[in-house]
Amino acid sequence: NLEPSEEITKTLVDTLSDGAVLSFGLESADSVVHEANWLNCDASQLKSAIRLINKYGSARGERGLPKLLPGLNFIAGLNGETSITYQKNLDLLHEIRNENLLLRRINIRQVEGEGFQEIPEHEFSKFKQSVRDDIDAPLLEELFPKGEVLKQVHWESHNGRTRLPVHLNQPHIGEEIRGKSGITFGRQIGAYPILIGAEYLIPLETTSDIVVTGHGARSITGVECSMNHDTISEKQLSAIPGIGAKSAWKLIGERVKQKRKDATKSFPNAKSWFDSTGITWQDDFEIFFAE
């Protein structure tokens, strides 16, 4: 009877912030492993739960994230495991994806402690790589599609993913670095937040809305929304898909020429700036510029 679970799921979707994750410790899709290790959840039960969560949780919330999605944990090295186990795990993941069901994260670990069997390294490595290439990569693009707006990204570090004590000091938090050369990393607040990289400097300890522009192995790239066309830098312009460095420099040069004629004047909007420079305006550019 799924009725109680359905009501609980709807309550979670209604009350949690978007981007929430419910992780399932399936550990193995192999029934032999399931019985040998007294595991609680089998593949059939898992799929029922994943369908239920997707039914109510896959819609996007205020910050651009699916409201509630399942996560899935596998453990390698459990008793009863064979090389066939990894194929069964992979088959299960393909069955889930063939139903167009979403998973926020897939965690693959090795068992810890004594009393367990050796892990076949070749099969284990092959399984992990297949999951990353065939399951995780397409999921990442579906969960965070290009053009999607993600709101309230908190900027954490510069030129490296690790947040350091120096990042709380000048110049890292100063407005004067905005748009200069470098990389800024940030995340939204939530469960297992995706790492977001912007290909220019943004003051740390600030928050922005961004547009997804690309995908890494386990991260995404983005560009801020609603930038001021009168102050946007060459690096910020170059990061916008469809512009590139050459066009960015032409735009900056055109803006400089106008300021030399009259420092008090600005182009009325980004489109007029592009038109004056002879660069074709695309409707996709609009979201990156303030009105």
Helices and strands as residue ranges (DSSP letters): H 3-15, E 20-27, H 31-36, H 43-57, E 68-76, H 83-98, E 105-110, H 121-130, I 131-136, H 137-143, E 149-158, G 165-168, G 175-177, E 184-187, E 195-198, E 207-215, E 219-224, H 234-239, H 244-261, H 270-277, G 283-288
